[in-house]
Amino acid sequence: MFKPFENGTESHAIHDLTLENQEDCVSIYGNLQLTKDQAGLQAAKALQNYVNAVVSALENEPHLPEKIDRQDEQEIENPFL
């Protein structure tokens, strides 16, 4: 089960869209096509469940700051190039 901001090592995927859980951030990246069919409906509901969980976690946080300072990710040189 996806618990936003509680486990900094888990990630979940909906097709090619990834939700990466960190303790102070949930990153969403990739590609998701919501087609007008049953598969699209299932993918849309999965995305809705993840986003609803994030919203609920933020709304239930007792001392939510206005904005947190996060360090930018450092690019690492690819050793295979």
ChimeraX commands (.cxc) that place a marker at each C-alpha (Angstrom):
marker #1 position 0.00,0.00,0.00 radius 0.5
marker #1 position 1.28,3.46,-0.94 radius 0.5
marker #1 position 1.83,5.67,2.14 radius 0.5
marker #1 position 3.09,9.08,0.99 radius 0.5
marker #1 position 6.05,10.57,2.84 radius 0.5
marker #1 position 6.47,7.51,5.10 radius 0.5
marker #1 position 8.97,5.34,3.25 radius 0.5
marker #1 position 11.80,7.00,1.39 radius 0.5
marker #1 position 12.72,3.95,-0.64 radius 0.5
marker #1 position 9.53,2.77,-2.34 radius 0.5
marker #1 position 8.23,3.53,-5.78 radius 0.5
marker #1 position 5.08,2.53,-7.66 radius 0.5
marker #1 position 4.31,2.52,-11.35 radius 0.5
marker #1 position 1.26,2.90,-13.53 radius 0.5
marker #1 position 2.47,1.73,-16.93 radius 0.5
marker #1 position 5.38,4.12,-17.67 radius 0.5
marker #1 position 4.48,6.66,-14.96 radius 0.5
marker #1 position 6.51,6.35,-11.76 radius 0.5
marker #1 position 5.62,7.68,-8.32 radius 0.5
marker #1 position 8.71,7.79,-6.13 radius 0.5
marker #1 position 8.16,8.15,-2.40 radius 0.5
marker #1 position 10.57,10.16,-0.28 radius 0.5
marker #1 position 10.17,11.42,3.26 radius 0.5
marker #1 position 9.70,15.06,2.21 radius 0.5
marker #1 position 8.54,14.69,-1.39 radius 0.5
marker #1 position 6.64,12.46,-3.79 radius 0.5
marker #1 position 8.10,12.64,-7.30 radius 0.5
marker #1 position 5.93,11.79,-10.29 radius 0.5
marker #1 position 7.60,11.29,-13.64 radius 0.5
marker #1 position 7.25,9.36,-16.85 radius 0.5
marker #1 position 4.45,8.88,-19.34 radius 0.5
marker #1 position 0.87,7.72,-18.91 radius 0.5
marker #1 position -1.72,7.63,-21.66 radius 0.5
marker #1 position -5.28,7.43,-20.42 radius 0.5
marker #1 position -7.15,5.78,-23.27 radius 0.5
marker #1 position -10.92,5.91,-23.68 radius 0.5
marker #1 position -11.47,2.27,-22.72 radius 0.5
marker #1 position -11.53,-0.01,-19.66 radius 0.5
marker #1 position -7.73,-0.05,-19.44 radius 0.5
marker #1 position -7.68,3.76,-19.46 radius 0.5
marker #1 position -10.33,3.85,-16.75 radius 0.5
marker #1 position -8.30,1.48,-14.56 radius 0.5
marker #1 position -5.14,3.54,-15.04 radius 0.5
marker #1 position -7.02,6.78,-14.28 radius 0.5
marker #1 position -8.46,5.31,-11.08 radius 0.5
marker #1 position -5.02,4.09,-10.00 radius 0.5
marker #1 position -3.58,7.57,-10.56 radius 0.5
marker #1 position -6.52,9.11,-8.70 radius 0.5
marker #1 position -5.91,6.79,-5.71 radius 0.5
marker #1 position -2.23,7.77,-5.53 radius 0.5
marker #1 position -2.95,11.50,-5.78 radius 0.5
marker #1 position -5.79,11.25,-3.24 radius 0.5
marker #1 position -3.38,9.54,-0.83 radius 0.5
marker #1 position -0.86,12.37,-1.25 radius 0.5
marker #1 position -3.54,15.05,-0.73 radius 0.5
marker #1 position -4.88,13.24,2.35 radius 0.5
marker #1 position -1.39,12.92,3.87 radius 0.5
marker #1 position -0.73,16.63,3.32 radius 0.5
marker #1 position -4.12,17.67,4.71 radius 0.5
marker #1 position -3.59,15.54,7.83 radius 0.5
marker #1 position -0.11,16.92,8.56 radius 0.5
marker #1 position -0.46,18.96,11.79 radius 0.5
marker #1 position 2.37,21.43,11.10 radius 0.5
marker #1 position 2.63,21.78,7.35 radius 0.5
marker #1 position 5.21,24.49,6.53 radius 0.5
marker #1 position 4.57,27.11,3.86 radius 0.5
marker #1 position 7.50,25.79,1.79 radius 0.5
marker #1 position 10.44,23.48,2.44 radius 0.5
marker #1 position 13.94,23.94,1.08 radius 0.5
marker #1 position 15.12,20.98,-0.95 radius 0.5
marker #1 position 18.56,20.64,-2.48 radius 0.5
marker #1 position 18.56,20.11,-6.21 radius 0.5
marker #1 position 19.48,16.64,-7.35 radius 0.5
marker #1 position 23.14,16.42,-8.30 radius 0.5
marker #1 position 23.74,15.04,-11.78 radius 0.5
marker #1 position 26.08,12.09,-11.79 radius 0.5
marker #1 position 28.30,11.55,-14.78 radius 0.5
marker #1 position 27.43,8.36,-16.66 radius 0.5
marker #1 position 30.40,5.97,-16.32 radius 0.5
marker #1 position 29.24,3.99,-19.37 radius 0.5
marker #1 position 29.68,6.84,-21.87 radius 0.5
marker link #1:1,2 radius 0.2
marker link #1:2,3 radius 0.2
marker link #1:3,4 radius 0.2
marker link #1:4,5 radius 0.2
marker link #1:5,6 radius 0.2
marker link #1:6,7 radius 0.2
marker link #1:7,8 radius 0.2
marker link #1:8,9 radius 0.2
marker link #1:9,10 radius 0.2
marker link #1:10,11 radius 0.2
marker link #1:11,12 radius 0.2
marker link #1:12,13 radius 0.2
marker link #1:13,14 radius 0.2
marker link #1:14,15 radius 0.2
marker link #1:15,16 radius 0.2
marker link #1:16,17 radius 0.2
marker link #1:17,18 radius 0.2
marker link #1:18,19 radius 0.2
marker link #1:19,20 radius 0.2
marker link #1:20,21 radius 0.2
marker link #1:21,22 radius 0.2
marker link #1:22,23 radius 0.2
marker link #1:23,24 radius 0.2
marker link #1:24,25 radius 0.2
marker link #1:25,26 radius 0.2
marker link #1:26,27 radius 0.2
marker link #1:27,28 radius 0.2
marker link #1:28,29 radius 0.2
marker link #1:29,30 radius 0.2
marker link #1:30,31 radius 0.2
marker link #1:31,32 radius 0.2
marker link #1:32,33 radius 0.2
marker link #1:33,34 radius 0.2
marker link #1:34,35 radius 0.2
marker link #1:35,36 radius 0.2
marker link #1:36,37 radius 0.2
marker link #1:37,38 radius 0.2
marker link #1:38,39 radius 0.2
marker link #1:39,40 radius 0.2
marker link #1:40,41 radius 0.2
marker link #1:41,42 radius 0.2
marker link #1:42,43 radius 0.2
marker link #1:43,44 radius 0.2
marker link #1:44,45 radius 0.2
marker link #1:45,46 radius 0.2
marker link #1:46,47 radius 0.2
marker link #1:47,48 radius 0.2
marker link #1:48,49 radius 0.2
marker link #1:49,50 radius 0.2
marker link #1:50,51 radius 0.2
marker link #1:51,52 radius 0.2
marker link #1:52,53 radius 0.2
marker link #1:53,54 radius 0.2
marker link #1:54,55 radius 0.2
marker link #1:55,56 radius 0.2
marker link #1:56,57 radius 0.2
marker link #1:57,58 radius 0.2
marker link #1:58,59 radius 0.2
marker link #1:59,60 radius 0.2
marker link #1:60,61 radius 0.2
marker link #1:61,62 radius 0.2
marker link #1:62,63 radius 0.2
marker link #1:63,64 radius 0.2
marker link #1:64,65 radius 0.2
marker link #1:65,66 radius 0.2
marker link #1:66,67 radius 0.2
marker link #1:67,68 radius 0.2
marker link #1:68,69 radius 0.2
marker link #1:69,70 radius 0.2
marker link #1:70,71 radius 0.2
marker link #1:71,72 radius 0.2
marker link #1:72,73 radius 0.2
marker link #1:73,74 radius 0.2
marker link #1:74,75 radius 0.2
marker link #1:75,76 radius 0.2
marker link #1:76,77 radius 0.2
marker link #1:77,78 radius 0.2
marker link #1:78,79 radius 0.2
marker link #1:79,80 radius 0.2
marker link #1:80,81 radius 0.2
view
